[in-house]
Amino acid sequence: MQTPEEFLESNGLATRSLDRAGLIAAFQKEMEAGLAGEPSSLKMIPTFTSPYGEVAKDTPVTVLDAGGTNFRAGTVTIPSDGGEIRIEHVEKGEMPGAKSPVSQEDFYTVLTGHVKRCAPFTKGSAVGFCFSYPAEASASGDAKLLHWTKQIQAPEIVGQWVGAEMAKRLDPAPSKITVVNDTVATLLAGKAIEKGVRYSAYLGFILGTGTNVAYIEKNENITKLKDAPAGAMAINTESGGFNKIAQSKFDEAMDRKTADCGNQRFEKMISGAYLGRIGLEVFKAAAREGFFSEDAKLAVLQLGALESYDLDNFCAMYDNGRPNPLLKVFTTPADAAMARRLATPVFERAAILTAIHLAAFIIKTGGGTDRYAPVSVCIDGSTYYKTRVVSFPEIVTKELDEMLGPRNIFYSLTVCPDNAPMVGAGVAALLK
């Protein structure tokens, strides 16, 4: 009989044998195609936003944050003394359209109401808006909503430039409204916390329920843009859609059960919404191959769903005070040990793929050739920081050192500040 490691490898779930160099090359090929407007699994969306420039300090600015079913607004101040970023006058509420249909007037009334509420606490009238829905960016810093996600019911907003629509309803109109998505905001948040370090390039990376990367690209390389200005800008890569990667039999089985089968292939291999589902497919296939006792086999095959945090807590032998369904499935020490041996590589692979993912974009920036001017990689997301059974930060650092060291590319992994979307939106508004 195969060992658990041989079983996983024979079904395509590899860790040690992952082709790091080959996957980096595949990522880069997809990047180039996306920048040229050719067919690609990476959308490579130009954002017309750049972290290069001076950030106004000690200048409170209004920020809005919309990206789920909740909405937040307040003010952000970047202190000149390098102290803690101040996020003040915050109010949280329901995203308009989250629970019931809303008209465009009611939608914008919520947004502009917060701008007016925050105005007495700010210097100047600029607004930074983290708007994390599929959108097209403009050279003026606005964003046009392409379609809603997360079941938001505000159909009139689709196709509108949300910043311009807000400005129409404000008197006086703001000096500027800069609209960015959460990944670009994460990139800009890295700019907010740089202290005594000169960065040569910037990345923003999110690994939570889903995943995405934004990075800085020279405008001359974005050939799908006609008459692009000189300089560089952030690219929203939508990297979770990368599909030039072989899936294991377990990934394929899990994917067939999703509503968007065939899409977001890379995201489904590394992010928190899917790791538990992959683990469940591993357990079911292993049960059929005789890796568990008969009682555990029957219990596994009857298990209908498995959340990532339950799988992680089980593998890490961590009691979070909530009933873990796997403790009722693997009731003997032998079955529990086997299950952990089979499932832990699901998380290990995700961490290694995360490193490959980041290495490809770090290399693409062209930065990091000087150890005193590394590439800033600002990272946010619960899967990256809160996974217990393996340490994503440790594995990613080790892998990046091995992949980038021989290339003499220097990088700096940065823990995002709290409330990174609001901080990044503030930086977007305060950049000169």
C-alpha positions as CSV (number, residue, x, y, z in Angstrom):
1,M,0.0,0.0,0.0
2,Q,1.1,3.5,-0.7
3,T,2.2,5.9,2.0
4,P,0.0,9.0,2.4
5,E,2.7,11.1,0.7
6,E,2.9,8.7,-2.2
7,F,-0.9,8.7,-2.4
8,L,-1.1,12.5,-2.6
9,E,1.8,12.7,-5.1
10,S,0.3,10.1,-7.4
11,N,-3.0,12.1,-7.5
12,G,-1.2,15.3,-8.3
13,L,-1.0,17.0,-4.9
14,A,2.7,17.9,-4.9
15,T,4.8,20.0,-2.6
16,R,8.5,19.1,-3.0
17,S,8.2,18.3,-6.7
18,L,6.4,21.6,-7.6
19,D,8.2,23.1,-10.5
20,R,8.9,26.6,-9.1
21,A,10.8,27.9,-12.1
22,G,8.3,26.6,-14.5
23,L,5.3,28.2,-12.7
24,I,7.1,31.5,-12.4
25,A,7.7,31.4,-16.2
26,A,4.0,30.5,-16.8
27,F,2.9,33.4,-14.6
28,Q,5.2,35.8,-16.5
29,K,4.0,34.6,-19.8
30,E,0.4,35.2,-18.8
31,M,1.3,38.7,-17.4
32,E,2.9,39.7,-20.7
33,A,-0.2,38.5,-22.7
34,G,-2.5,40.4,-20.3
35,L,-0.5,43.6,-20.6
36,A,-0.7,43.3,-24.4
37,G,-4.4,42.8,-24.5
38,E,-4.0,39.2,-25.7
39,P,-5.9,36.2,-24.3
40,S,-4.7,35.6,-20.8
41,S,-6.0,34.1,-17.5
42,L,-4.6,37.3,-15.8
43,K,-6.7,40.3,-16.5
44,M,-3.9,42.8,-15.8
45,I,-6.1,45.8,-15.3
46,P,-4.4,49.2,-15.4
47,T,-5.4,51.3,-12.5
48,F,-3.7,54.7,-13.3
49,T,-2.6,54.8,-9.6
50,S,1.0,55.0,-8.6
51,P,2.6,55.0,-5.1
52,Y,5.5,57.2,-6.4
53,G,5.2,60.7,-5.1
54,E,4.9,62.5,-1.8
55,V,2.1,61.6,0.6
56,A,0.7,64.7,2.4
57,K,1.4,64.2,6.1
58,D,-0.6,65.5,9.1
59,T,-3.5,66.0,6.7
60,P,-6.8,64.3,7.7
61,V,-8.6,63.0,4.7
62,T,-12.0,61.4,4.2
63,V,-12.0,57.7,3.3
64,L,-14.8,55.3,2.3
65,D,-14.5,51.5,2.2
66,A,-17.0,49.4,0.4
67,G,-16.1,45.8,-0.5
68,G,-18.6,43.4,1.0
69,T,-21.9,43.6,2.8
70,N,-20.5,46.2,5.2
71,F,-19.6,49.8,4.5
72,R,-17.2,52.0,6.5
73,A,-16.2,55.7,6.4
74,G,-14.0,57.9,8.5
75,T,-10.8,59.9,8.3
76,V,-7.2,58.9,7.9
77,T,-4.1,60.9,8.9
78,I,-0.5,59.9,8.1
79,P,1.7,61.5,10.8
80,S,4.9,63.2,9.8
81,D,6.7,61.9,12.9
82,G,6.4,58.2,11.8
83,G,3.9,57.5,14.5
84,E,0.8,55.4,14.4
85,I,-1.6,56.1,11.5
86,R,-4.7,57.7,12.9
87,I,-8.1,56.3,11.7
88,E,-10.8,58.4,13.3
89,H,-14.5,59.3,13.1
90,V,-15.3,55.9,11.8
91,E,-18.9,54.8,11.3
92,K,-19.8,51.3,10.1
93,G,-23.1,50.3,8.5
94,E,-24.7,48.1,5.9
95,M,-23.6,48.4,2.3
96,P,-26.5,50.0,0.5
97,G,-28.2,47.3,-1.6
98,A,-26.8,44.4,0.6
99,K,-30.2,43.3,1.9
100,S,-32.7,44.9,-0.4
101,P,-32.8,46.7,-3.7
102,V,-31.7,50.3,-3.6
103,S,-32.1,53.2,-6.1
104,Q,-29.1,55.1,-7.4
105,E,-30.1,58.2,-5.5
106,D,-30.4,56.3,-2.2
107,F,-27.1,54.6,-2.9
108,Y,-25.2,57.8,-3.4
109,T,-27.0,59.5,-0.5
110,V,-25.3,57.0,1.8
111,L,-21.9,57.7,0.3
112,T,-22.1,61.5,0.1
113,G,-23.7,61.6,3.5
114,H,-20.5,60.2,5.0
115,V,-18.3,62.6,3.0
116,K,-20.3,65.5,4.4
117,R,-20.2,64.1,7.9
118,C,-16.4,63.8,7.8
119,A,-15.7,67.1,6.1
120,P,-15.4,69.2,9.4
121,F,-12.6,66.9,10.5
122,T,-10.4,67.1,7.3
123,K,-8.0,69.4,5.7
124,G,-9.0,69.9,2.1
125,S,-11.8,68.1,0.3
126,A,-10.1,65.1,-1.4
127,V,-11.7,61.7,-0.9
128,G,-10.2,58.2,-1.0
129,F,-12.5,55.4,-1.8
130,C,-11.7,51.7,-1.5
131,F,-14.3,50.2,-3.9
132,S,-13.7,46.4,-4.1
133,Y,-16.0,45.3,-6.9
134,P,-15.1,44.6,-10.5
135,A,-14.5,47.9,-12.1
136,E,-12.6,49.7,-14.9
137,A,-10.2,52.4,-13.8
138,S,-9.8,55.8,-15.5
139,A,-6.7,58.1,-15.8
140,S,-8.5,60.5,-13.5
141,G,-8.6,58.0,-10.7
142,D,-12.3,57.1,-11.1
143,A,-13.8,53.6,-11.4
144,K,-16.7,52.3,-13.5
145,L,-18.6,49.4,-12.0
146,L,-18.7,46.5,-14.4
147,H,-21.0,44.3,-12.3
148,W,-21.8,43.6,-8.7
149,T,-20.6,40.7,-6.6
150,K,-21.6,39.6,-3.1
151,Q,-25.3,39.9,-4.0
152,I,-25.5,43.7,-3.9
153,Q,-28.8,44.9,-5.3
154,A,-28.2,48.3,-6.9
155,P,-28.5,47.7,-10.7
156,E,-28.6,51.4,-11.7
157,I,-25.0,51.8,-10.5
158,V,-23.6,49.2,-13.0
159,G,-21.8,51.1,-15.8
160,Q,-21.4,54.3,-13.8
161,W,-18.3,56.1,-12.8
162,V,-18.9,56.1,-9.1
163,G,-16.5,58.9,-8.2
164,A,-18.0,61.2,-10.8
165,E,-21.5,60.4,-9.7
166,M,-20.6,61.2,-6.1
167,A,-19.0,64.5,-7.1
168,K,-22.2,65.6,-8.9
169,R,-24.0,65.3,-5.7
170,L,-21.6,67.2,-3.5
171,D,-21.5,71.0,-3.2
172,P,-18.8,72.1,-3.3
173,A,-17.3,69.1,-5.3
174,P,-14.3,67.5,-3.8
175,S,-10.9,68.5,-5.2
176,K,-10.5,64.8,-6.2
177,I,-12.1,61.4,-5.6
178,T,-9.6,58.6,-6.0
179,V,-11.2,55.1,-6.3
180,V,-9.1,52.0,-5.8
181,N,-9.8,48.3,-5.1
182,D,-8.7,46.5,-2.0
183,T,-5.6,45.0,-3.5
184,V,-4.3,48.3,-4.8
185,A,-5.3,49.8,-1.4
186,T,-3.1,47.1,0.2
187,L,-0.2,48.1,-2.1
188,L,-0.6,51.8,-1.1
189,A,-0.9,50.9,2.6
190,G,2.7,49.7,2.3
191,K,3.6,53.2,1.2
192,A,2.0,54.6,4.3
193,I,4.2,52.6,6.7
194,E,7.6,52.9,5.1
195,K,10.0,54.4,7.6
196,G,13.6,55.1,6.7
197,V,13.5,52.6,3.8
198,R,13.6,53.4,0.1
199,Y,11.6,50.9,-1.9
200,S,12.3,50.3,-5.6
201,A,8.8,48.8,-6.3
202,Y,5.6,47.9,-4.5
203,L,3.3,44.9,-4.3
204,G,0.0,44.5,-2.5
205,F,-1.1,40.9,-1.8
206,I,-4.3,39.6,-0.2
207,L,-4.8,36.0,0.9
208,G,-7.9,35.5,2.9
209,T,-11.2,34.0,1.6
210,G,-9.8,34.8,-1.9
211,T,-6.6,36.1,-3.3
212,N,-5.2,38.8,-5.6
213,V,-2.0,40.7,-6.3
214,A,-1.4,44.3,-7.4
215,Y,2.1,45.4,-8.5
216,I,3.8,48.3,-10.1
217,E,4.5,48.1,-13.8
218,K,6.3,50.5,-16.2
219,N,3.7,52.2,-18.3
220,E,5.7,51.5,-21.5
221,N,5.2,47.8,-20.9
222,I,1.4,48.1,-20.8
223,T,1.1,47.9,-24.6
224,K,-2.7,47.5,-24.6
225,L,-2.9,51.2,-23.4
226,K,-2.6,53.6,-26.3
227,D,-0.6,56.8,-25.6
228,A,0.1,55.7,-22.0
229,P,1.8,58.5,-20.0
230,A,5.4,58.2,-18.9
231,G,6.0,56.6,-15.5
232,A,4.5,53.5,-13.8
233,M,1.2,52.4,-12.3
234,A,-0.3,49.7,-10.2
235,I,-1.8,46.8,-12.1
236,N,-4.7,44.9,-10.6
237,T,-3.7,41.4,-11.9
238,E,-6.8,39.4,-10.7
239,S,-4.2,36.7,-10.1
240,G,-6.6,34.2,-8.6
241,G,-7.7,33.5,-12.2
242,F,-4.3,32.1,-13.2
243,N,-5.0,28.8,-14.9
244,K,-1.7,27.6,-16.3
245,I,-1.2,25.2,-13.4
246,A,-2.0,21.5,-13.1
247,Q,-4.7,20.6,-10.6
248,S,-4.7,17.5,-8.5
249,K,-7.5,15.0,-8.7
250,F,-8.7,16.5,-5.4
251,D,-8.8,20.0,-6.8
252,E,-10.7,18.8,-9.8
253,A,-13.3,17.0,-7.7
254,M,-13.8,20.1,-5.5
255,D,-14.0,22.4,-8.5
256,R,-16.7,20.4,-10.1
257,K,-18.9,21.1,-7.0
258,T,-18.5,24.9,-7.3
259,A,-20.9,27.3,-9.0
260,D,-18.0,28.7,-11.2
261,C,-16.4,25.4,-12.2
262,G,-13.3,26.0,-14.2
263,N,-12.8,29.6,-13.1
264,Q,-10.4,31.0,-10.5
265,R,-8.3,27.9,-10.6
266,F,-5.3,29.3,-8.7
267,E,-7.4,31.0,-6.1
268,K,-9.1,27.7,-5.4
269,M,-5.7,26.1,-4.7
270,I,-4.5,28.5,-2.1
271,S,-7.3,30.6,-0.4
272,G,-9.4,30.1,2.6
273,A,-12.7,29.5,0.9
274,Y,-11.4,26.3,-0.6
275,L,-8.7,24.6,1.5
276,G,-11.3,22.8,3.7
277,R,-13.1,21.6,0.6
278,I,-9.9,20.2,-0.9
279,G,-9.1,18.5,2.4
280,L,-12.5,16.8,2.3
281,E,-11.9,15.4,-1.2
282,V,-8.5,14.1,0.0
283,F,-10.2,12.4,3.0
284,K,-12.9,10.8,0.8
285,A,-10.4,9.5,-1.8
286,A,-8.2,8.2,1.0
287,A,-11.1,6.5,2.7
288,R,-12.0,4.6,-0.5
289,E,-8.3,3.5,-0.7
290,G,-8.4,2.0,2.8
291,F,-6.3,4.6,4.7
292,F,-8.8,4.7,7.6
293,S,-10.7,2.3,9.8
294,E,-14.1,1.2,8.6
295,D,-15.9,3.5,11.1
296,A,-13.9,6.5,10.0
297,K,-14.4,5.6,6.3
298,L,-18.2,5.6,6.7
299,A,-18.1,8.8,8.6
300,V,-15.9,10.5,6.1
301,L,-18.0,9.5,3.1
302,Q,-21.1,10.9,4.9
303,L,-19.4,14.3,5.6
304,G,-21.1,16.8,3.4
305,A,-18.9,19.9,3.9
306,L,-15.7,21.0,5.7
307,E,-14.7,24.5,6.5
308,S,-11.0,25.5,6.2
309,Y,-10.8,26.7,9.8
310,D,-12.1,23.4,11.1
311,L,-9.5,21.5,9.0
312,D,-6.8,23.8,10.1
313,N,-7.7,23.6,13.8
314,F,-7.9,19.8,13.6
315,C,-4.6,19.4,11.9
316,A,-3.0,21.8,14.4
317,M,-4.7,20.1,17.3
318,Y,-6.1,23.4,18.4
319,D,-9.2,23.8,20.4
320,N,-11.0,27.0,19.6
321,G,-13.9,26.3,22.0
322,R,-16.2,25.3,19.1
323,P,-17.2,21.7,18.2
324,N,-15.0,20.5,15.4
325,P,-16.8,18.0,13.1
326,L,-13.6,16.1,12.4
327,L,-13.3,15.0,16.0
328,K,-16.4,13.0,15.5
329,V,-15.1,11.4,12.3
330,F,-11.6,10.5,13.4
331,T,-12.2,9.1,16.9
332,T,-9.1,6.9,17.2
333,P,-5.5,8.1,17.6
334,A,-4.5,6.1,14.5
335,D,-7.2,7.6,12.3
336,A,-6.6,11.1,13.6
337,A,-2.9,10.9,12.9
338,M,-3.5,9.5,9.4
339,A,-5.9,12.3,8.6
340,R,-3.5,15.0,9.8
341,R,-0.7,13.4,7.7
342,L,-3.0,13.5,4.6
343,A,-4.4,17.0,5.1
344,T,-1.4,19.1,6.3
345,P,0.1,19.0,2.8
346,V,-3.0,20.9,1.5
347,F,-1.8,23.9,3.5
348,E,1.9,23.4,2.8
349,R,1.2,23.4,-0.9
350,A,-0.9,26.6,-0.6
351,A,2.0,28.3,1.2
352,I,4.5,27.2,-1.5
353,L,2.2,28.3,-4.3
354,T,1.8,31.6,-2.5
355,A,5.6,32.1,-2.6
356,I,5.8,31.2,-6.3
357,H,2.9,33.6,-7.0
358,L,4.7,36.4,-5.2
359,A,8.1,35.6,-6.7
360,A,6.7,36.0,-10.2
361,F,5.4,39.4,-9.5
362,I,8.4,40.6,-7.6
363,I,10.6,39.6,-10.5
364,K,8.2,41.3,-13.0
365,T,8.5,44.7,-11.2
366,G,12.2,44.9,-12.2
367,G,13.0,46.2,-8.8
368,G,14.9,44.8,-5.8
369,T,18.3,44.9,-7.6
370,D,19.8,47.0,-4.7
371,R,19.6,45.5,-1.2
372,Y,19.0,49.0,0.1
373,A,16.0,49.5,-2.2
374,P,14.0,46.2,-1.9
375,V,10.6,45.5,-3.3
376,S,7.9,46.2,-0.8
377,V,5.4,43.4,-0.4
378,C,2.5,44.5,1.8
379,I,0.4,41.4,2.8
380,D,-3.1,41.3,4.2
381,G,-5.5,38.4,4.8
382,S,-6.5,35.9,7.5
383,T,-5.4,32.8,5.6
384,Y,-1.8,34.1,5.4
385,Y,-1.5,35.2,9.0
386,K,-3.9,33.0,10.9
387,T,-3.4,29.5,9.5
388,R,-2.2,27.4,12.4
389,V,-1.0,24.0,11.1
390,V,1.7,25.6,9.0
391,S,3.2,29.1,9.1
392,F,2.6,30.9,5.8
393,P,5.1,33.7,6.6
394,E,7.9,31.2,7.4
395,I,7.3,29.0,4.4
396,V,6.9,32.0,2.0
397,T,10.1,33.6,3.3
398,K,12.1,30.4,2.9
399,E,10.8,29.8,-0.6
400,L,11.3,33.4,-1.7
401,D,14.9,33.4,-0.5
402,E,15.6,30.2,-2.5
403,M,13.9,31.5,-5.6
404,L,15.0,35.1,-5.5
405,G,18.4,34.8,-3.8
406,P,20.2,33.3,-6.9
407,R,18.7,36.2,-8.9
408,N,20.1,38.8,-6.5
409,I,16.6,40.3,-6.0
410,F,15.8,41.8,-2.6
411,Y,12.4,42.1,-1.1
412,S,10.7,43.1,2.2
413,L,7.6,41.4,3.4
414,T,5.5,43.9,5.3
415,V,2.6,43.3,7.7
416,C,-0.3,45.5,6.5
417,P,-1.5,48.1,9.0
418,D,-4.8,47.5,10.6
419,N,-7.7,48.6,8.4
420,A,-5.5,48.4,5.3
421,P,-8.3,49.3,2.9
422,M,-9.0,52.6,4.7
423,V,-5.3,53.4,5.0
424,G,-4.7,52.6,1.3
425,A,-7.7,54.8,0.3
426,G,-6.2,57.6,2.4
427,V,-2.8,57.3,0.7
428,A,-4.6,57.4,-2.7
429,A,-6.2,60.7,-1.8
430,L,-3.1,62.2,-0.2
431,L,-0.6,61.3,-2.9
432,K,0.7,64.4,-4.7
